[in-house]
Amino acid sequence: MKDSLCIKCKGKGLCGRPHCPILEKFRSLQSISPAISGDSVFGASPPALFVGSYGYPRVSAGPLIPPLAKENEALLLEEPSAWRNMKIEDVISMRSRMVRANTSLHVKDARSKENPLLVKAQELALSKKPVDTEAWFFKAPKQELKFDAVLTPMGPSGLMKNFELAENPDVPKKVDYLVYDTDALAKDAVTELLKSDVSTEHITRLFSIGLLGKERKIVPTRWSITAVDDMAGKELADRIKDFPWVSDIRLFSGTHFGNHFEVLILPRAYSFELIEIWLPKTVWSGESSWIGEDSEGLDGKKGYSPLAGGYYAARLPVFEYLTEIKRQASVFVLREITPDYWAPLGVWVVREGMRNALQNPPGTFESLEAAVSDLAGRVKTPKIEWIKQAKMLSDFRFQKTLDSFFSL
């Protein structure tokens, strides 16, 4: 029961403890935190912002600044697609350089321009390139690491008196246009930004600091990450449903930071299913394994997934792939988390891991049975333990389509 609760909770406090003992273990890695002893910090922000969720609707928010970082160094700090060949400890070490400069805001403050710290944070969020930034604190930032199942690790934090941008942000035209369009719905703005090749990280930053939509609010970063994944996915899903089916069975495979992905593409109307397997001695699972499942059909997802942000992060790359090939399909995803994933790095691991898997050459198969047999050979968990939860595979095997009747 305990292990199951840890996997479902992932540090959100469902057990009632004031501090998650699993996360505390990783926070103890103080040796990799940068030495911050003064009351100010200067560096090129990637750009990056953080909005907390504790105390909602009054939250802490502000820029993330790597001390003394130059533009070419800062570029890497907020670009998960460039971390593919790193080790977990490398990501933690790199991200621990990011100092969180916090101020207290109400989420509705996004609708006014009266708070100068918020206005500067919003200016920073507009940029597509690093911006030299300096912050002053009431006292030296506290030496700590922040870990989370959704968020990327961050380093020391402190309550700031003020901060300044030492140069003008580099703002894409489409970003500038949509930020000032207060009649556009947030989901429509996200759609337009994606079509203009604005990264999901940039869109999340804009949404989190209250720069998109009609009824604008500051949104905690952990919520905005999943919200953007969901909104982006729904827009692509609407387009996919008009495409013809794929003509064959395809199977993609890949591993990313101890997360193994199997992606099975089936020639049927759109549906999506994710099975998540946490092996023993992974970051959340303790001494026993855990298996969870969630899915959706042609009508889309109803309610919030019990698999949390990982569900939406796994689904978005599937939509991207189907949009690229202009085909519709039923997609079965198995994510197996191994003990090599020993520290929480954030939900980007799922998104980038899926993208990497879908870039690998797929196997093609004449039958579902052959594809599942091939898939099972790369998964450590015995097939008998997860196949009974795979609703889509059962449906594909036993449910006939209208086409099958017409072909008789």
N, C-alpha and C positions, 0 to 999 in steps of 0.2 A: 504493500500500500504506500509506504514511504517513498519508494523509488518511483512509483507511478505518479505521485503528487509532485515530486521534484521535476519530472519531465514536463508535466502539464503547467507547472508554475514558472520554471526557468527564471527564478529570482524575483518574482512579482510579490512575494510575501504571503502566499496562500496558506502556509503552515502556521502563520501567526507570529513567527519570530521577528524581532525588530531588524535583524540582519541575517542575510542568507549565509549559512556556514560554507556553502560551496564557493560563493563569490568572495567571501572573506579570505579563503585560501589563496586566491589569485591576487587579491589586493595586497597581500603580504609581500609581493615581489617589488619591494620598494627600491631595490638597487638599480632598477632600470629607469626610475623616474629622473628627469633632469633636475639639476641642482638649481633651485629657484630660491634665492635668499633675499632679494631686494623687493621693493614695493612697486616695480614696474617691469614690463616685458615688451620687447620689440621684435618683430619678425614678419615675414610674409605669410599672411593667412591664406590657405590654399585656393579659394576662400572657404571657410567653414564656420558654422554656427551650431550652438546646442541650446535646445529648449527642454528643460526638465518637466517631469509630470508630477513630482511630489508637491502637495499643497494646492493642486488644481482647484479653482481657476486662477489662483495667484501662483505664478511659476517663476523659476529662475531662468534667465536666458542671457546670451551674449556670444561674443566671438570666440573661436578657438585659434590660439596664436602659438606657433612653434618658435621659441626664443632664438633670435639671430639667424633664422632660416632665410635663405635666398630664394628667388623665384623658382629656379630650376629644382631646388630641394623640395619646396612646398608643393609643387605640382604632383609629386608622388603620394603625398600624405592623404589625399582625398580621392584616390583613383583606384578602387578595388580591382579593376580589370588588369592593372599593372602588377598585382601582387602574386600572380599565379605561381611563380617559382620560389617564393619566400617560404620560410618555415613559420610555424605559429609564433615562436619566440621572437622572430624578426618583426612580425607585424606588431606584436605587443611593444617591443622596444621602440619601433618607429612611431607608433601612435601615442606612446607615453610622453612624447615630446610636446603634445598638444595641450597647452595651458588653457583652461576654461576661465574666461573672465565673465563673471555673473552679475546680473542686477535683477531686482524683483520687479515683475510686471504682472498686470492683470491681462488675461487673454483678450479682453475687449479693447485693450489699449491700441491694438492694430488699427482701429477705426479713427484714431486721432493722430495728430502730428506734434503733440505737446511734449513728448518725452524725447529729449535729444539723443539719449543712448539708444533708444529703439530706432530712431531715424537713421543713425549711423549704422546700426546693425542691418537695417533693411538696405542701405546703400551697398554694404559689403556683400549681401546676398545676391545682388544683381549681377555681380561680376562673374565672368567665365574664366578669368585668370587670377593668379595670386595678387594680393594687395598688401603693400607694406602697412602694418598696423601696430599701434602702440597703445597699451593699456596701463593705467595706474590703479593700484589696489589700496584698500584701507590697511591691510597688512599682507605680508608675504603669502603667496598662494600655498595652500595646504598640500603637503606631499602625499598623494594618494593616486591609486589607479581606479578607474571606473570600468567595470565589466558588465556585460548585459547580453541576453540572448538575441536582442534585436539590434542594439547599438554597437558600433565599432569601439574598441577600447580607447579611453582618453586618459590624460595624465592629471597633473595638479590643478586645483581650482581655487579661486579667490573672489571675494566681493569687490567689484571694481568701483572706483570713484568716477573714472572717466576713461574714454578711449577715443583715439583719433585715427582716421585714415590718412596716411602720408602721401597718397597718390589717388588719382581718379580711377574708379572701377571701369573695367572694360565690359560694356553691356551689349549683348546681342540685340539687334533691332527688334526681333520678335518678342524677346523678354521685355524690352522697354515698352513696346506697344501694349502687351497684355497686362502688364502691371498697372498701367494707367487706364485700362478698360475696366471700369467698375461695374459694367452691366453684364460682363461675361461670367457665366457660372464657372466654378472652380474646375469641374470635370471637363468643360469645353476648353478652358485655358490649358489644362494639362494635355489634352489631345492636340491642340495646336502647337504647343511647345515640342511635343514628341515628333510631330510631323516635320518640325524645323530642325531636327537633330540636336535638340537641347538634351543633355544627359539627365537620367533619372535623379542623380545626386543633386544637380542644379535645381531641378523642379522641386524636389523635396525641400531644399533650402528655402526656396521662394514660398512654398505652401506653409512651411513651419513658422516662418517669421511674419505671416499674415499679409502676403502680397498678392494673393490670387483669390478670385471669386467676388461675389456680390456682398455677402455678409461676412466680412473678413474677421478672422480671429487668429491669435497666436496659437499654434498647435504643437504640443510636445513632440520632440523629434521622433520618439519611438512610434507614436501614432501616425505621424505624417509619412514615415517610410512605408508602412503598410497601406495607408490610404492612397498614396501615389501608385504603388504596385497594383492596387485594386482598380483604381480609376483608369490607369493605362491599359490594364488587361481587359476591362469591360469594353473599352472603345475598340480594341482590336478584335474582340470576340464578335462584335456586331458585324464586322467586315468579313470575318472568316465564315460565318454561317451562309454567306452567299456563294462561297467557292464550291467547286466540285470536290468529291471525295478523293483522297489519295488512292492510287491504284494497286498498292502492294503493302505488305507488312514490313515495317522497318524497325530496327532496334539500335538505339544509340547507347553508348556507355562511357563513363568517365569518373574520375576521382579527383576531389578537390579538398585539401586540408582535412583529410581523414573522413570525408563524406563521399560515399560511393553512390552514383546515380545510374539507374537503368531507365531508359525512356523508350517505351514501346508505342509505335504509331500504327493504328489500325484503320482500315478502310470502312468507316462508318460515319454517321452524323456526329457532330461535335459532342464530346463529353470529356471530362477530365477526372482522373482519380489519382490520389497520392497516398501511398503507404509509406509510413515512416517507421523505421526500426532503429532503436537505440540499443546497441550491444552493451554487455556488462563493462563497467569501468570506463565508460565515456564520461563527458563532463557532467551530465545530469543523472545518469542511470544507476549509479551505485553498483551493487553486486549482481543485479538481475537485468535481463533484457526487457524491452517494452516495445509493443507494436501498436500503432495508431493508424486510422484510415479516415479519409474524408473525400467527398466527390461532388460533382455537379453534372447536370445534363444540359440539354439545349437551352433551357430557360435560365441558366446561370446559377450562381451561388445564392442560397437563401441563408441569411444570418451570418454570424462570424464563425470562422472555421475553428474547431477544437484544436487544430494543429497550429493555430496562431499565425504569426507573420510568415512562417516558412511556407505555408500553403500558397499564399499570394506571390511570394518570391519565386517559387518553383513554377507557378502557372504562367507568369509573364513571359519568360523565355520561350515557352511552348507557343504562345500566341505570336511572338516575334517570328519564330521559325515558320509557322503555318502561313503567316502573312507574306513572308518572303517567297515561299514556294507557291503561294496562291492556291492552297488546298485546304480542305476541311478533313478532320479526322477525330477519332476517339483516341485519347492519349492516356496511357497508364504509366505512372512514374513510381518507381521504388527507390527510396532514399535510405541507405543503410549507413548509420553513423558508427564509426569504429573507435576503439580506444585511442587511436592516433589523434582524434579531436579532443584534446585534453584541457582546453581552455575556451570559453565562449568568445567568439570574434565578432558576432553580429549576423544578421540575416542576409547580408550581402554574400556570405559564403554559399548559401543556397542558390541565389540568383546567378552568381558568376559560375558556380559549379555546373548548373544546368546549361548555361550558355556555352561553356567549354565542352560539355558532353555532346551538345547538338552541333558542334563544329567538327566533331570527329566523324570519320567515314562510317555510315551505318551498315549493319548487316541486313540482308533481305531474306525473307522466308516464305515458303509456300503455304505454311500452316501456322496457326496460333501455337499448337503444341510444340513445334520445332523452335519457335521463337522463345517460348517460356522455358524450354529445356536449356537453351543457350544462355538465357538470362540467369537462370537459377545456378548455373555453373560458376558464375562470378560473385554470387552472394553468399556470405558466410552463414546466414541463418537458413536452416533447412526449409525447403519449399513447403513442407507440410505445416509449418508454423505460421506462414503468412498467406498462403494461397486461398485459405478459407475466407479471408477478409477482402479478397480481390473481386469485388462485385462486377466490375467491368469485364474481367476475363470470363467470368461465368456467363454473363449476358451475351458476350460475343460468341461463345461456344454454343449456346442453346437457343438464343432468340434469332428467328429468321427475319430478314428484311423484305420489304415489298419487291425489291429487285429479284430476290431469290425465287419468288413465285412466278414472276413474269418470264424468268429464264427456263422454267420447266417445259 
